[in-house]
């Protein structure tokens, strides 16, 4: 196998997920992040069903990522306000 190397710019969710997926496929991966350390404040993360499927495809246990607290006001809406709330995918 050839020695493949990837540079991932950004150590956020997308960058780290990409780095893990490439590493599991035999790539040497360098992750670059400009922030000197992780932020000290917490954050809520909303993951759409397609994001959960993508994480599941690389072996992440998505059942642990699905929480019970999905705000009723959360949803994808048009500028006029029409739309429907987002629901958690079935487990």
C-alpha positions in Angstrom: 0.0 0.0 0.0 1.2 3.5 -0.8 2.0 5.8 2.1 -0.8 8.3 2.0 -0.8 11.5 4.0 -3.7 14.0 4.5 -3.7 17.4 6.2 -7.0 18.3 7.8 -7.4 22.0 8.6 -9.7 22.5 11.6 -10.2 20.3 14.6 -13.9 20.8 14.9 -16.4 17.9 14.6 -16.0 17.7 10.8 -12.3 17.8 10.8 -11.8 15.3 13.6 -14.4 12.9 12.1 -12.6 13.2 8.8 -9.2 12.5 10.4 -10.5 9.5 12.3 -12.1 8.1 9.1 -8.9 8.5 7.1 -6.7 7.1 9.9 -8.9 4.0 10.1 -8.4 3.5 6.3 -4.6 3.6 6.7 -3.8 7.2 6.1 -1.3 9.2 8.0 -3.2 12.3 9.1 -2.0 15.7 10.4 -4.7 17.9 12.0 -4.1 21.6 12.1 -6.0 23.9 14.5 -5.3 27.5 15.2 -7.0 27.6 18.6 -4.4 27.0 21.3 -6.8 24.9 23.4 -10.5 23.7 23.4 -13.0 26.4 24.6 -13.9 26.2 28.3 -17.6 26.9 27.6 -19.9 24.1 26.8 -22.2 23.9 23.8 -25.2 22.1 22.6 -24.8 20.3 19.3 -27.6 19.6 16.9 -27.0 16.7 14.5 -29.2 16.2 11.5 -30.2 12.7 10.6 -27.7 12.7 7.6 -24.9 13.7 10.0 -25.8 10.8 12.3 -25.7 8.4 9.4 -22.3 9.7 8.3 -21.0 9.3 11.8 -22.5 5.8 12.0 -20.8 4.9 8.7 -17.3 5.4 10.3 -18.2 3.4 13.4 -19.4 6.0 15.9 -22.1 4.7 18.2 -24.8 7.2 17.2 -27.2 5.8 19.8 -25.1 7.7 22.4 -25.3 10.9 20.3 -29.1 11.0 20.3 -30.4 12.9 23.3 -33.9 13.3 24.6 -34.0 17.1 24.6 -34.9 18.3 21.2 -36.5 21.8 21.6 -40.0 22.0 20.1 -39.0 25.3 18.5 -36.1 23.8 16.6 -36.7 23.1 13.0 -35.9 24.0 9.4 -38.1 26.8 8.3 -38.6 29.1 5.3 -38.2 32.8 5.6 -42.0 33.1 6.0 -41.9 30.8 9.1 -43.4 27.7 7.4 -41.8 24.4 8.1 -41.8 21.5 10.6 -40.0 20.8 13.8 -37.0 18.5 13.6 -37.6 15.1 15.2 -35.0 12.6 16.4 -34.5 9.7 14.0 -35.8 6.3 15.3 -33.4 4.3 17.3 
